[in-house]
Structure formats: C-alpha cells, structure tokens
Amino acid sequence: MDRLRLGINVDHVATIRNARGGDSPDPVRAALAAEAAGADGITAHLREDRRHIRDADMAAIRAAISIPLNFEMAATDEMARIAQATRPHAVCLVPEKREERTTEGGLEVAGDANRLTDFVAPLAGMGARVSLFVAPDPRQIEAAARVGAAVVELHTGTYCDAVAAGELEAAADELTRLTEAARLAAEAGLEVHAGHGITYDSVGPLAAIPQVVELNIGHFLIGEAVFAGLDGAIAEMRRRMVLARDAAE
C-alpha cells in the first residue's frame, strides 16, 4: 500500500480565536506549523455563517502554505465564487446546517445528482480535485462517480463515536461498512479519503483500509496540541497511522 497521507483541519484554531475576538490564535500560523510538522495538506471549512474560518483566512492560508489546501464548503453559488477566487488544490463538498455543531452525516448525492453534476463541473474545470463527503453508503458512492467527483471522503464519525463509547459491536459493524465502501469507491475510479471524529484510539483500523489514501483530522489534534504541541500531536497520529498501515501489509 502507498504511504497514507495526513491532512490537518485548522478550523478550530479559528474557533478559539473567535471566542475571544482579535487575531490570536492565528489559523495561518497553525497551518504553517502543521506543514512544518509533516502534514501532507491543510483543510479549512468556510461555513456559510463564518463561525470559525473566515474569508480572509482562506486567502491567507492559500497564500502561505506550500502543501495542498482542501477547501471544505457547502454546494452554494456563494462558496463556488469564493473557491474560484481562492483556487485551492481541492474542494470538498459537505452538507451544512446552521443549527449543527459540526458536520452531521454525509452529503445527499444520489437525490441531488443533476444539480451536483452542474456544480462540480466548473470546479473541476478550474483544476480543483473535487471531493464529496459521503456516508459509507453504496448509493451515495455510485452517485459520486456519476456526478464527476474525483474523490470521496468517507464519513467516519459513526465509527469513531462507537469506539469512544466502547460500543465494540457497533464499531465493528460500521468499520465493515467503511471497508466495503472504500473498496466500492476505488473500483468506481474514485480516490478514497476518510475523516471526522478520528482520534488516537480510532485511527488504526481506518489507516489499515487499503484503498484509503488520506485521512483528514482536525478537532482532536487541535485539542491534543494544548498538551503536546501541534507538532507532537501530529507526530503521534502519524506514528499510529504508520504502525497500522505497516501491520496491514
């Protein structure tokens, strides 16, 4: 299996900044620190309500880093215009609701395929790798391939929540769904990423899925950085990823 990439989501550095106001802590500085610590890419989600990352952050991160920027966004005309101006390496389309604390569930692709086909085309046309954040559901994966996405990012939140709760049977069932979804996506010609809720305790089995080429992790690592520094938290996550990948081979 190829080396597993690690993308770092810096959204919640901005959450801490916005709680107090002002400029500190700076998500651009966090992105540069993650790059220096060996991250393969930076993810940032510009939400419609701007609750954490702001427009200026996206432009500044894009200008500052030399590794790929993954621009997470809702499939709206406003966000498409900002993505066109920012020109990130990748765009990941996610579902978004104002009342949610964080992204809940995957994007409904199968029921919105015609609109998403038209939405994806110009983003891909500007050179961005378009990813769809989906549940490990065959219908959604098959639809993602039809609408022209290059990548699917599998929603790992249900699995990670079960691990955290000690619900071993539920975790095993969801891991089976994720494993089968990754296989199906790769067979459909899609690159496979995974993310949401990943911690030191849950990363190993996800890293061992052979078709997964990238994990995107944010909230947990930003929290761990309080205790170990961002470089230390990233190094420990990378260590666990490598161990799991090597064991799977």
Protein Blocks (a to p, Z undefined) as FASTA:
>chain_A
ZZddddddfklmmmmmmmngpjbdcfklmmmmmmmnopabdcddddfklpmbcfklmmmm
mmmpmcdcdddddddfklmmmmmmnopabdcdddddfkbmbdedjddfklmmmmmmmmmm
mmmmnopacdddddddfklmmmmmmnopabdcddfklmmmmmmnopaklmmmmmmmmmmm
mmmmmmnopacddeehiafklmmmmmmpmklmbdcdfklmmmmmmmnojklmmmmmmmmm
mmmmmmmZZ
